[in-house]
Amino acid sequence: MDSSNLLVICAIAFVAVFVLLVILAVIMRAIIALFPQADSVEDAALYAAITAVAQANYPGTKITKIEEIQ
């Protein structure tokens, strides 16, 4: 095999991977546009975990409000 053939094969593979990544990016953008993330998703498992950790560290504590600090 010539070294020039190897170079051509590498270039074709690089272009093929680039095209595949572009296609996947377009598909991901379409999926994100079709199914946007809801802003007020309540995650019961997350609340239960936070409550359990607070109860373990500070017995008798009652969780009344959980908010994200940015």
PQR file with spaces between the fields and no chain letter, atoms N, CA, C, O and H, PARSE charges and radii, in Angstrom:
ATOM       1  N    MET     1       0.844   -1.176    0.000 -0.4000 1.5000
ATOM       2  CA   MET     1       0.000    0.000    0.000 -0.0000 2.0000
ATOM       3  C    MET     1       0.886    1.235    0.000  0.5500 1.7000
ATOM       4  O    MET     1       1.836    1.347    0.775 -0.5500 1.4000
ATOM       5  N    ASP     2       0.558    2.131   -0.863 -0.4000 1.5000
ATOM       6  CA   ASP     2       1.282    3.399   -0.942 -0.0000 2.0000
ATOM       7  C    ASP     2       0.980    4.257    0.272  0.5500 1.7000
ATOM       8  O    ASP     2      -0.075    4.153    0.898 -0.5500 1.4000
ATOM       9  H    ASP     2      -0.213    2.040   -1.493  0.4000 1.0000
ATOM      10  N    SER     3       1.939    5.098    0.575 -0.4000 1.5000
ATOM      11  CA   SER     3       1.666    6.039    1.669 -0.0000 2.0000
ATOM      12  C    SER     3       0.639    7.078    1.248  0.5500 1.7000
ATOM      13  O    SER     3      -0.067    7.633    2.090 -0.5500 1.4000
ATOM      14  H    SER     3       2.796    5.182    0.067  0.4000 1.0000
ATOM      15  N    SER     4       0.550    7.348   -0.063 -0.4000 1.5000
ATOM      16  CA   SER     4      -0.461    8.305   -0.531 -0.0000 2.0000
ATOM      17  C    SER     4      -1.863    7.716   -0.390  0.5500 1.7000
ATOM      18  O    SER     4      -2.817    8.436   -0.096 -0.5500 1.4000
ATOM      19  H    SER     4       1.123    6.897   -0.748  0.4000 1.0000
ATOM      20  N    ASN     5      -1.985    6.384   -0.606 -0.4000 1.5000
ATOM      21  CA   ASN     5      -3.294    5.754   -0.403 -0.0000 2.0000
ATOM      22  C    ASN     5      -3.706    5.810    1.068  0.5500 1.7000
ATOM      23  O    ASN     5      -4.870    6.046    1.392 -0.5500 1.4000
ATOM      24  H    ASN     5      -1.210    5.799   -0.845  0.4000 1.0000
ATOM      25  N    LEU     6      -2.758    5.595    1.925 -0.4000 1.5000
ATOM      26  CA   LEU     6      -3.044    5.674    3.358 -0.0000 2.0000
ATOM      27  C    LEU     6      -3.487    7.075    3.739  0.5500 1.7000
ATOM      28  O    LEU     6      -4.400    7.241    4.548 -0.5500 1.4000
ATOM      29  H    LEU     6      -1.812    5.403    1.662  0.4000 1.0000
ATOM      30  N    LEU     7      -2.861    8.064    3.174 -0.4000 1.5000
ATOM      31  CA   LEU     7      -3.237    9.448    3.452 -0.0000 2.0000
ATOM      32  C    LEU     7      -4.653    9.745    2.951  0.5500 1.7000
ATOM      33  O    LEU     7      -5.421   10.438    3.618 -0.5500 1.4000
ATOM      34  H    LEU     7      -2.119    7.929    2.517  0.4000 1.0000
ATOM      35  N    VAL     8      -4.991    9.216    1.771 -0.4000 1.5000
ATOM      36  CA   VAL     8      -6.337    9.413    1.226 -0.0000 2.0000
ATOM      37  C    VAL     8      -7.367    8.707    2.099  0.5500 1.7000
ATOM      38  O    VAL     8      -8.438    9.252    2.367 -0.5500 1.4000
ATOM      39  H    VAL     8      -4.367    8.654    1.229  0.4000 1.0000
ATOM      40  N    ILE     9      -7.047    7.504    2.540 -0.4000 1.5000
ATOM      41  CA   ILE     9      -7.961    6.760    3.411 -0.0000 2.0000
ATOM      42  C    ILE     9      -8.177    7.510    4.721  0.5500 1.7000
ATOM      43  O    ILE     9      -9.304    7.590    5.209 -0.5500 1.4000
ATOM      44  H    ILE     9      -6.177    7.061    2.323  0.4000 1.0000
ATOM      45  N    CYS    10      -7.123    8.052    5.286 -0.4000 1.5000
ATOM      46  CA   CYS    10      -7.255    8.824    6.527 -0.0000 2.0000
ATOM      47  C    CYS    10      -8.109   10.069    6.309  0.5500 1.7000
ATOM      48  O    CYS    10      -8.934   10.414    7.154 -0.5500 1.4000
ATOM      49  H    CYS    10      -6.207    7.987    4.889  0.4000 1.0000
ATOM      50  N    ALA    11      -7.914   10.736    5.191 -0.4000 1.5000
ATOM      51  CA   ALA    11      -8.706   11.932    4.899 -0.0000 2.0000
ATOM      52  C    ALA    11     -10.173   11.583    4.727  0.5500 1.7000
ATOM      53  O    ALA    11     -11.045   12.291    5.229 -0.5500 1.4000
ATOM      54  H    ALA    11      -7.244   10.455    4.504  0.4000 1.0000
ATOM      55  N    ILE    12     -10.448   10.503    4.026 -0.4000 1.5000
ATOM      56  CA   ILE    12     -11.843   10.076    3.841 -0.0000 2.0000
ATOM      57  C    ILE    12     -12.468    9.692    5.181  0.5500 1.7000
ATOM      58  O    ILE    12     -13.621   10.031    5.449 -0.5500 1.4000
ATOM      59  H    ILE    12      -9.740    9.927    3.618  0.4000 1.0000
ATOM      60  N    ALA    13     -11.722    8.997    6.009 -0.4000 1.5000
ATOM      61  CA   ALA    13     -12.247    8.619    7.323 -0.0000 2.0000
ATOM      62  C    ALA    13     -12.518    9.861    8.171  0.5500 1.7000
ATOM      63  O    ALA    13     -13.533    9.934    8.863 -0.5500 1.4000
ATOM      64  H    ALA    13     -10.785    8.722    5.791  0.4000 1.0000
ATOM      65  N    PHE    14     -11.619   10.829    8.117 -0.4000 1.5000
ATOM      66  CA   PHE    14     -11.818   12.067    8.874 -0.0000 2.0000
ATOM      67  C    PHE    14     -13.074   12.788    8.407  0.5500 1.7000
ATOM      68  O    PHE    14     -13.866   13.245    9.230 -0.5500 1.4000
ATOM      69  H    PHE    14     -10.794   10.770    7.554  0.4000 1.0000
ATOM      70  N    VAL    15     -13.262   12.894    7.118 -0.4000 1.5000
ATOM      71  CA   VAL    15     -14.448   13.558    6.576 -0.0000 2.0000
ATOM      72  C    VAL    15     -15.711   12.782    6.941  0.5500 1.7000
ATOM      73  O    VAL    15     -16.731   13.383    7.276 -0.5500 1.4000
ATOM      74  H    VAL    15     -12.618   12.522    6.449  0.4000 1.0000
ATOM      75  N    ALA    16     -15.649   11.457    6.878 -0.4000 1.5000
ATOM      76  CA   ALA    16     -16.817   10.640    7.220 -0.0000 2.0000
ATOM      77  C    ALA    16     -17.207   10.834    8.682  0.5500 1.7000
ATOM      78  O    ALA    16     -18.391   10.953    8.997 -0.5500 1.4000
ATOM      79  H    ALA    16     -14.820   10.969    6.605  0.4000 1.0000
ATOM      80  N    VAL    17     -16.232   10.864    9.565 -0.4000 1.5000
ATOM      81  CA   VAL    17     -16.521   11.074   10.985 -0.0000 2.0000
ATOM      82  C    VAL    17     -17.089   12.474   11.198  0.5500 1.7000
ATOM      83  O    VAL    17     -18.029   12.653   11.972 -0.5500 1.4000
ATOM      84  H    VAL    17     -15.271   10.767    9.309  0.4000 1.0000
ATOM      85  N    PHE    18     -16.529   13.454   10.524 -0.4000 1.5000
ATOM      86  CA   PHE    18     -17.031   14.822   10.661 -0.0000 2.0000
ATOM      87  C    PHE    18     -18.477   14.913   10.192  0.5500 1.7000
ATOM      88  O    PHE    18     -19.299   15.546   10.854 -0.5500 1.4000
ATOM      89  H    PHE    18     -15.765   13.310    9.895  0.4000 1.0000
ATOM      90  N    VAL    19     -18.797   14.296    9.066 -0.4000 1.5000
ATOM      91  CA   VAL    19     -20.176   14.318    8.552 -0.0000 2.0000
ATOM      92  C    VAL    19     -21.108   13.604    9.525  0.5500 1.7000
ATOM      93  O    VAL    19     -22.219   14.072    9.773 -0.5500 1.4000
ATOM      94  H    VAL    19     -18.128   13.782    8.528  0.4000 1.0000
ATOM      95  N    LEU    20     -20.670   12.490   10.071 -0.4000 1.5000
ATOM      96  CA   LEU    20     -21.485   11.763   11.039 -0.0000 2.0000
ATOM      97  C    LEU    20     -21.758   12.602   12.282  0.5500 1.7000
ATOM      98  O    LEU    20     -22.878   12.607   12.791 -0.5500 1.4000
ATOM      99  H    LEU    20     -19.767   12.110    9.869  0.4000 1.0000
ATOM     100  N    LEU    21     -20.742   13.313   12.773 -0.4000 1.5000
ATOM     101  CA   LEU    21     -20.937   14.166   13.944 -0.0000 2.0000
ATOM     102  C    LEU    21     -21.879   15.321   13.642  0.5500 1.7000
ATOM     103  O    LEU    21     -22.667   15.716   14.502 -0.5500 1.4000
ATOM     104  H    LEU    21     -19.831   13.309   12.359  0.4000 1.0000
ATOM     105  N    VAL    22     -21.811   15.861   12.444 -0.4000 1.5000
ATOM     106  CA   VAL    22     -22.732   16.936   12.065 -0.0000 2.0000
ATOM     107  C    VAL    22     -24.163   16.408   12.023  0.5500 1.7000
ATOM     108  O    VAL    22     -25.086   17.074   12.493 -0.5500 1.4000
ATOM     109  H    VAL    22     -21.172   15.540   11.746  0.4000 1.0000
ATOM     110  N    ILE    23     -24.348   15.230   11.470 -0.4000 1.5000
ATOM     111  CA   ILE    23     -25.690   14.631   11.422 -0.0000 2.0000
ATOM     112  C    ILE    23     -26.220   14.389   12.830  0.5500 1.7000
ATOM     113  O    ILE    23     -27.384   14.671   13.111 -0.5500 1.4000
ATOM     114  H    ILE    23     -23.599   14.689   11.089  0.4000 1.0000
ATOM     115  N    LEU    24     -25.378   13.870   13.711 -0.4000 1.5000
ATOM     116  CA   LEU    24     -25.805   13.632   15.090 -0.0000 2.0000
ATOM     117  C    LEU    24     -26.125   14.940   15.809  0.5500 1.7000
ATOM     118  O    LEU    24     -27.060   14.990   16.608 -0.5500 1.4000
ATOM     119  H    LEU    24     -24.431   13.641   13.483  0.4000 1.0000
ATOM     120  N    ALA    25     -25.370   15.986   15.539 -0.4000 1.5000
ATOM     121  CA   ALA    25     -25.650   17.282   16.152 -0.0000 2.0000
ATOM     122  C    ALA    25     -26.994   17.828   15.679  0.5500 1.7000
ATOM     123  O    ALA    25     -27.748   18.398   16.468 -0.5500 1.4000
ATOM     124  H    ALA    25     -24.610   15.946   14.890  0.4000 1.0000
ATOM     125  N    VAL    26     -27.286   17.658   14.417 -0.4000 1.5000
ATOM     126  CA   VAL    26     -28.573   18.124   13.884 -0.0000 2.0000
ATOM     127  C    VAL    26     -29.718   17.332   14.511  0.5500 1.7000
ATOM     128  O    VAL    26     -30.748   17.903   14.868 -0.5500 1.4000
ATOM     129  H    VAL    26     -26.673   17.195   13.777  0.4000 1.0000
ATOM     130  N    ILE    27     -29.540   16.028   14.645 -0.4000 1.5000
ATOM     131  CA   ILE    27     -30.575   15.193   15.268 -0.0000 2.0000
ATOM     132  C    ILE    27     -30.777   15.594   16.723  0.5500 1.7000
ATOM     133  O    ILE    27     -31.914   15.690   17.185 -0.5500 1.4000
ATOM     134  H    ILE    27     -28.702   15.564   14.355  0.4000 1.0000
ATOM     135  N    MET    28     -29.686   15.831   17.450 -0.4000 1.5000
ATOM     136  CA   MET    28     -29.810   16.236   18.851 -0.0000 2.0000
ATOM     137  C    MET    28     -30.502   17.587   18.963  0.5500 1.7000
ATOM     138  O    MET    28     -31.317   17.790   19.863 -0.5500 1.4000
ATOM     139  H    MET    28     -28.762   15.753   17.074  0.4000 1.0000
ATOM     140  N    ARG    29     -30.191   18.509   18.067 -0.4000 1.5000
ATOM     141  CA   ARG    29     -30.828   19.829   18.089 -0.0000 2.0000
ATOM     142  C    ARG    29     -32.328   19.687   17.833  0.5500 1.7000
ATOM     143  O    ARG    29     -33.136   20.367   18.465 -0.5500 1.4000
ATOM     144  H    ARG    29     -29.529   18.345   17.336  0.4000 1.0000
ATOM     145  N    ALA    30     -32.697   18.806   16.909 -0.4000 1.5000
ATOM     146  CA   ALA    30     -34.115   18.581   16.617 -0.0000 2.0000
ATOM     147  C    ALA    30     -34.835   17.976   17.820  0.5500 1.7000
ATOM     148  O    ALA    30     -35.956   18.370   18.141 -0.5500 1.4000
ATOM     149  H    ALA    30     -32.041   18.253   16.395  0.4000 1.0000
ATOM     150  N    ILE    31     -34.190   17.020   18.479 -0.4000 1.5000
ATOM     151  CA   ILE    31     -34.805   16.397   19.657 -0.0000 2.0000
ATOM     152  C    ILE    31     -34.977   17.419   20.773  0.5500 1.7000
ATOM     153  O    ILE    31     -36.008   17.437   21.444 -0.5500 1.4000
ATOM     154  H    ILE    31     -33.279   16.699   18.218  0.4000 1.0000
ATOM     155  N    ILE    32     -33.972   18.269   20.975 -0.4000 1.5000
ATOM     156  CA   ILE    32     -34.069   19.296   22.019 -0.0000 2.0000
ATOM     157  C    ILE    32     -35.166   20.296   21.678  0.5500 1.7000
ATOM     158  O    ILE    32     -35.866   20.775   22.570 -0.5500 1.4000
ATOM     159  H    ILE    32     -33.134   18.254   20.430  0.4000 1.0000
ATOM     160  N    ALA    33     -35.321   20.613   20.404 -0.4000 1.5000
ATOM     161  CA   ALA    33     -36.373   21.549   20.000 -0.0000 2.0000
ATOM     162  C    ALA    33     -37.760   20.928   20.162  0.5500 1.7000
ATOM     163  O    ALA    33     -38.710   21.621   20.528 -0.5500 1.4000
ATOM     164  H    ALA    33     -34.752   20.224   19.679  0.4000 1.0000
ATOM     165  N    LEU    34     -37.881   19.640   19.895 -0.4000 1.5000
ATOM     166  CA   LEU    34     -39.174   18.968   20.004 -0.0000 2.0000
ATOM     167  C    LEU    34     -39.580   18.715   21.451  0.5500 1.7000
ATOM     168  O    LEU    34     -40.758   18.805   21.796 -0.5500 1.4000
ATOM     169  H    LEU    34     -37.109   19.077   19.598  0.4000 1.0000
ATOM     170  N    PHE    35     -38.602   18.397   22.294 -0.4000 1.5000
ATOM     171  CA   PHE    35     -38.890   18.059   23.682 -0.0000 2.0000
ATOM     172  C    PHE    35     -38.073   18.954   24.611  0.5500 1.7000
ATOM     173  O    PHE    35     -37.066   18.507   25.159 -0.5500 1.4000
ATOM     174  H    PHE    35     -37.645   18.324   22.014  0.4000 1.0000
ATOM     175  N    PRO    36     -38.485   20.204   24.797 -0.5600 1.5000
ATOM     176  CA   PRO    36     -37.716   21.094   25.671  0.2800 2.0000
ATOM     177  C    PRO    36     -37.819   20.639   27.124  0.5500 1.7000
ATOM     178  O    PRO    36     -38.796   20.015   27.539 -0.5500 1.4000
ATOM     179  N    GLN    37     -36.785   20.972   27.873 -0.4000 1.5000
ATOM     180  CA   GLN    37     -36.750   20.598   29.281 -0.0000 2.0000
ATOM     181  C    GLN    37     -37.709   21.480   30.066  0.5500 1.7000
ATOM     182  O    GLN    37     -37.700   22.704   29.934 -0.5500 1.4000
ATOM     183  H    GLN    37     -35.992   21.479   27.537  0.4000 1.0000
ATOM     184  N    ALA    38     -38.521   20.851   30.871 -0.4000 1.5000
ATOM     185  CA   ALA    38     -39.455   21.602   31.699 -0.0000 2.0000
ATOM     186  C    ALA    38     -38.695   22.294   32.822  0.5500 1.7000
ATOM     187  O    ALA    38     -37.773   21.723   33.404 -0.5500 1.4000
ATOM     188  H    ALA    38     -38.528   19.856   30.978  0.4000 1.0000
ATOM     189  N    ASP    39     -39.085   23.515   33.118 -0.4000 1.5000
ATOM     190  CA   ASP    39     -38.370   24.287   34.138 -0.0000 2.0000
ATOM     191  C    ASP    39     -38.730   23.875   35.547  0.5500 1.7000
ATOM     192  O    ASP    39     -37.879   23.891   36.436 -0.5500 1.4000
ATOM     193  H    ASP    39     -39.834   23.979   32.645  0.4000 1.0000
ATOM     194  N    SER    40     -39.977   23.506   35.761 -0.4000 1.5000
ATOM     195  CA   SER    40     -40.408   23.224   37.122 -0.0000 2.0000
ATOM     196  C    SER    40     -40.619   21.730   37.351  0.5500 1.7000
ATOM     197  O    SER    40     -41.666   21.300   37.833 -0.5500 1.4000
ATOM     198  H    SER    40     -40.668   23.493   35.038  0.4000 1.0000
ATOM     199  N    VAL    41     -39.615   20.962   37.000 -0.4000 1.5000
ATOM     200  CA   VAL    41     -39.695   19.526   37.224 -0.0000 2.0000
ATOM     201  C    VAL    41     -39.389   19.246   38.686  0.5500 1.7000
ATOM     202  O    VAL    41     -38.328   19.611   39.192 -0.5500 1.4000
ATOM     203  H    VAL    41     -38.764   21.311   36.608  0.4000 1.0000
ATOM     204  N    GLU    42     -40.317   18.603   39.346 -0.4000 1.5000
ATOM     205  CA   GLU    42     -40.103   18.249   40.737 -0.0000 2.0000
ATOM     206  C    GLU    42     -39.585   16.827   40.801  0.5500 1.7000
ATOM     207  O    GLU    42     -40.209   15.895   40.294 -0.5500 1.4000
ATOM     208  H    GLU    42     -41.179   18.307   38.934  0.4000 1.0000
ATOM     209  N    ASP    43     -38.451   16.681   41.423 -0.4000 1.5000
ATOM     210  CA   ASP    43     -37.812   15.382   41.503 -0.0000 2.0000
ATOM     211  C    ASP    43     -37.991   14.850   42.924  0.5500 1.7000
ATOM     212  O    ASP    43     -37.297   15.270   43.849 -0.5500 1.4000
ATOM     213  H    ASP    43     -37.943   17.438   41.835  0.4000 1.0000
ATOM     214  N    ALA    44     -38.925   13.927   43.079 -0.4000 1.5000
ATOM     215  CA   ALA    44     -39.244   13.393   44.404 -0.0000 2.0000
ATOM     216  C    ALA    44     -38.051   12.652   45.002  0.5500 1.7000
ATOM     217  O    ALA    44     -37.834   12.697   46.213 -0.5500 1.4000
ATOM     218  H    ALA    44     -39.489   13.586   42.328  0.4000 1.0000
ATOM     219  N    ALA    45     -37.284   11.976   44.162 -0.4000 1.5000
ATOM     220  CA   ALA    45     -36.127   11.249   44.678 -0.0000 2.0000
ATOM     221  C    ALA    45     -35.084   12.209   45.233  0.5500 1.7000
ATOM     222  O    ALA    45     -34.453   11.932   46.254 -0.5500 1.4000
ATOM     223  H    ALA    45     -37.461   11.940   43.179  0.4000 1.0000
ATOM     224  N    LEU    46     -34.907   13.329   44.561 -0.4000 1.5000
ATOM     225  CA   LEU    46     -33.950   14.331   45.037 -0.0000 2.0000
ATOM     226  C    LEU    46     -34.412   14.923   46.367  0.5500 1.7000
ATOM     227  O    LEU    46     -33.606   15.088   47.282 -0.5500 1.4000
ATOM     228  H    LEU    46     -35.419   13.555   43.732  0.4000 1.0000
ATOM     229  N    TYR    47     -35.689   15.239   46.482 -0.4000 1.5000
ATOM     230  CA   TYR    47     -36.212   15.771   47.735 -0.0000 2.0000
ATOM     231  C    TYR    47     -36.080   14.748   48.864  0.5500 1.7000
ATOM     232  O    TYR    47     -35.742   15.104   49.993 -0.5500 1.4000
ATOM     233  H    TYR    47     -36.344   15.105   45.739  0.4000 1.0000
ATOM     234  N    ALA    48     -36.343   13.495   48.561 -0.4000 1.5000
ATOM     235  CA   ALA    48     -36.216   12.448   49.579 -0.0000 2.0000
ATOM     236  C    ALA    48     -34.766   12.288   50.026  0.5500 1.7000
ATOM     237  O    ALA    48     -34.497   12.089   51.211 -0.5500 1.4000
ATOM     238  H    ALA    48     -36.618   13.205   47.644  0.4000 1.0000
ATOM     239  N    ALA    49     -33.838   12.374   49.085 -0.4000 1.5000
ATOM     240  CA   ALA    49     -32.429   12.245   49.437 -0.0000 2.0000
ATOM     241  C    ALA    49     -31.970   13.407   50.298  0.5500 1.7000
ATOM     242  O    ALA    49     -31.257   13.209   51.281 -0.5500 1.4000
ATOM     243  H    ALA    49     -34.056   12.536   48.123  0.4000 1.0000
ATOM     244  N    ILE    50     -32.369   14.608   49.941 -0.4000 1.5000
ATOM     245  CA   ILE    50     -31.984   15.782   50.735 -0.0000 2.0000
ATOM     246  C    ILE    50     -32.577   15.693   52.134  0.5500 1.7000
ATOM     247  O    ILE    50     -31.909   15.996   53.122 -0.5500 1.4000
ATOM     248  H    ILE    50     -32.949   14.769   49.142  0.4000 1.0000
ATOM     249  N    THR    51     -33.826   15.278   52.207 -0.4000 1.5000
ATOM     250  CA   THR    51     -34.473   15.141   53.509 -0.0000 2.0000
ATOM     251  C    THR    51     -33.787   14.071   54.357  0.5500 1.7000
ATOM     252  O    THR    51     -33.590   14.266   55.556 -0.5500 1.4000
ATOM     253  H    THR    51     -34.368   15.032   51.404  0.4000 1.0000
ATOM     254  N    ALA    52     -33.427   12.957   53.751 -0.4000 1.5000
ATOM     255  CA   ALA    52     -32.758   11.880   54.485 -0.0000 2.0000
ATOM     256  C    ALA    52     -31.405   12.323   55.002  0.5500 1.7000
ATOM     257  O    ALA    52     -31.037   12.008   56.134 -0.5500 1.4000
ATOM     258  H    ALA    52     -33.587   12.799   52.777  0.4000 1.0000
ATOM     259  N    VAL    53     -30.666   13.047   54.187 -0.4000 1.5000
ATOM     260  CA   VAL    53     -29.351   13.524   54.621 -0.0000 2.0000
ATOM     261  C    VAL    53     -29.497   14.547   55.744  0.5500 1.7000
ATOM     262  O    VAL    53     -28.733   14.527   56.709 -0.5500 1.4000
ATOM     263  H    VAL    53     -30.965   13.303   53.268  0.4000 1.0000
ATOM     264  N    ALA    54     -30.462   15.428   55.620 -0.4000 1.5000
ATOM     265  CA   ALA    54     -30.678   16.422   56.670 -0.0000 2.0000
ATOM     266  C    ALA    54     -31.115   15.754   57.965  0.5500 1.7000
ATOM     267  O    ALA    54     -30.682   16.148   59.048 -0.5500 1.4000
ATOM     268  H    ALA    54     -31.082   15.445   54.835  0.4000 1.0000
ATOM     269  N    GLN    55     -31.977   14.741   57.856 -0.4000 1.5000
ATOM     270  CA   GLN    55     -32.425   14.015   59.049 -0.0000 2.0000
ATOM     271  C    GLN    55     -31.261   13.258   59.682  0.5500 1.7000
ATOM     272  O    GLN    55     -31.174   13.171   60.907 -0.5500 1.4000
ATOM     273  H    GLN    55     -32.329   14.421   56.977  0.4000 1.0000
ATOM     274  N    ALA    56     -30.376   12.718   58.869 -0.4000 1.5000
ATOM     275  CA   ALA    56     -29.239   11.965   59.415 -0.0000 2.0000
ATOM     276  C    ALA    56     -28.250   12.886   60.118  0.5500 1.7000
ATOM     277  O    ALA    56     -27.705   12.538   61.166 -0.5500 1.4000
ATOM     278  H    ALA    56     -30.446   12.789   57.874  0.4000 1.0000
ATOM     279  N    ASN    57     -28.021   14.055   59.541 -0.4000 1.5000
ATOM     280  CA   ASN    57     -27.041   14.974   60.123 -0.0000 2.0000
ATOM     281  C    ASN    57     -27.621   15.832   61.237  0.5500 1.7000
ATOM     282  O    ASN    57     -26.925   16.158   62.199 -0.5500 1.4000
ATOM     283  H    ASN    57     -28.464   14.337   58.689  0.4000 1.0000
ATOM     284  N    TYR    58     -28.883   16.198   61.113 -0.4000 1.5000
ATOM     285  CA   TYR    58     -29.536   17.052   62.116 -0.0000 2.0000
ATOM     286  C    TYR    58     -30.869   16.418   62.490  0.5500 1.7000
ATOM     287  O    TYR    58     -31.905   16.784   61.935 -0.5500 1.4000
ATOM     288  H    TYR    58     -29.449   15.934   60.331  0.4000 1.0000
ATOM     289  N    PRO    59     -30.856   15.468   63.429 -0.5600 1.5000
ATOM     290  CA   PRO    59     -32.100   14.784   63.804  0.2800 2.0000
ATOM     291  C    PRO    59     -33.166   15.784   64.263  0.5500 1.7000
ATOM     292  O    PRO    59     -32.875   16.749   64.969 -0.5500 1.4000
ATOM     293  N    GLY    60     -34.391   15.528   63.846 -0.4000 1.5000
ATOM     294  CA   GLY    60     -35.496   16.387   64.224 -0.0000 2.0000
ATOM     295  C    GLY    60     -35.717   17.553   63.279  0.5500 1.7000
ATOM     296  O    GLY    60     -36.640   18.346   63.464 -0.5500 1.4000
ATOM     297  H    GLY    60     -34.627   14.744   63.272  0.4000 1.0000
ATOM     298  N    THR    61     -34.868   17.656   62.265 -0.4000 1.5000
ATOM     299  CA   THR    61     -34.999   18.750   61.302 -0.0000 2.0000
ATOM     300  C    THR    61     -36.146   18.458   60.351  0.5500 1.7000
ATOM     301  O    THR    61     -36.337   17.326   59.907 -0.5500 1.4000
ATOM     302  H    THR    61     -34.118   17.013   62.115  0.4000 1.0000
ATOM     303  N    LYS    62     -36.905   19.502   60.047 -0.4000 1.5000
ATOM     304  CA   LYS    62     -37.999   19.363   59.097 -0.0000 2.0000
ATOM     305  C    LYS    62     -37.686   20.247   57.885  0.5500 1.7000
ATOM     306  O    LYS    62     -37.478   21.451   58.032 -0.5500 1.4000
ATOM     307  H    LYS    62     -36.750   20.422   60.407  0.4000 1.0000
ATOM     308  N    ILE    63     -37.653   19.653   56.699 -0.4000 1.5000
ATOM     309  CA   ILE    63     -37.368   20.387   55.456 -0.0000 2.0000
ATOM     310  C    ILE    63     -38.667   21.019   54.975  0.5500 1.7000
ATOM     311  O    ILE    63     -39.651   20.324   54.723 -0.5500 1.4000
ATOM     312  H    ILE    63     -37.822   18.674   56.580  0.4000 1.0000
ATOM     313  N    THR    64     -38.663   22.325   54.852 -0.4000 1.5000
ATOM     314  CA   THR    64     -39.875   23.016   54.401 -0.0000 2.0000
ATOM     315  C    THR    64     -39.711   23.634   53.024  0.5500 1.7000
ATOM     316  O    THR    64     -40.692   23.821   52.305 -0.5500 1.4000
ATOM     317  H    THR    64     -37.863   22.890   55.057  0.4000 1.0000
ATOM     318  N    LYS    65     -38.466   23.956   52.648 -0.4000 1.5000
ATOM     319  CA   LYS    65     -38.262   24.597   51.354 -0.0000 2.0000
ATOM     320  C    LYS    65     -36.865   24.266   50.846  0.5500 1.7000
ATOM     321  O    LYS    65     -35.886   24.347   51.588 -0.5500 1.4000
ATOM     322  H    LYS    65     -37.668   23.804   53.233  0.4000 1.0000
ATOM     323  N    ILE    66     -36.784   23.891   49.568 -0.4000 1.5000
ATOM     324  CA   ILE    66     -35.502   23.612   48.928 -0.0000 2.0000
ATOM     325  C    ILE    66     -35.404   24.526   47.728  0.5500 1.7000
ATOM     326  O    ILE    66     -36.283   24.521   46.867 -0.5500 1.4000
ATOM     327  H    ILE    66     -37.580   23.825   48.966  0.4000 1.0000
ATOM     328  N    GLU    67     -34.346   25.308   47.664 -0.4000 1.5000
ATOM     329  CA   GLU    67     -34.167   26.187   46.519 -0.0000 2.0000
ATOM     330  C    GLU    67     -32.720   26.142   46.046  0.5500 1.7000
ATOM     331  O    GLU    67     -31.802   25.880   46.822 -0.5500 1.4000
ATOM     332  H    GLU    67     -33.632   25.312   48.364  0.4000 1.0000
ATOM     333  N    GLU    68     -32.539   26.405   44.752 -0.4000 1.5000
ATOM     334  CA   GLU    68     -31.218   26.385   44.151 -0.0000 2.0000
ATOM     335  C    GLU    68     -30.615   27.781   44.239  0.5500 1.7000
ATOM     336  O    GLU    68     -31.241   28.771   43.858 -0.5500 1.4000
ATOM     337  H    GLU    68     -33.285   26.618   44.122  0.4000 1.0000
ATOM     338  N    ILE    69     -29.388   27.840   44.747 -0.4000 1.5000
ATOM     339  CA   ILE    69     -28.688   29.114   44.823 -0.0000 2.0000
ATOM     340  C    ILE    69     -27.710   29.182   43.665  0.5500 1.7000
ATOM     341  O    ILE    69     -26.882   28.289   43.488 -0.5500 1.4000
ATOM     342  H    ILE    69     -28.879   27.036   45.056  0.4000 1.0000
ATOM     343  N    GLN    70     -27.806   30.236   42.882 -0.4000 1.5000
ATOM     344  CA   GLN    70     -26.922   30.351   41.708 -0.0000 2.0000
ATOM     345  C    GLN    70     -25.861   31.389   41.917  0.5500 1.7000
ATOM     346  O    GLN    70     -25.035   31.615   41.032 -0.5500 1.4000
ATOM     347  H    GLN    70     -28.479   30.962   43.025  0.4000 1.0000
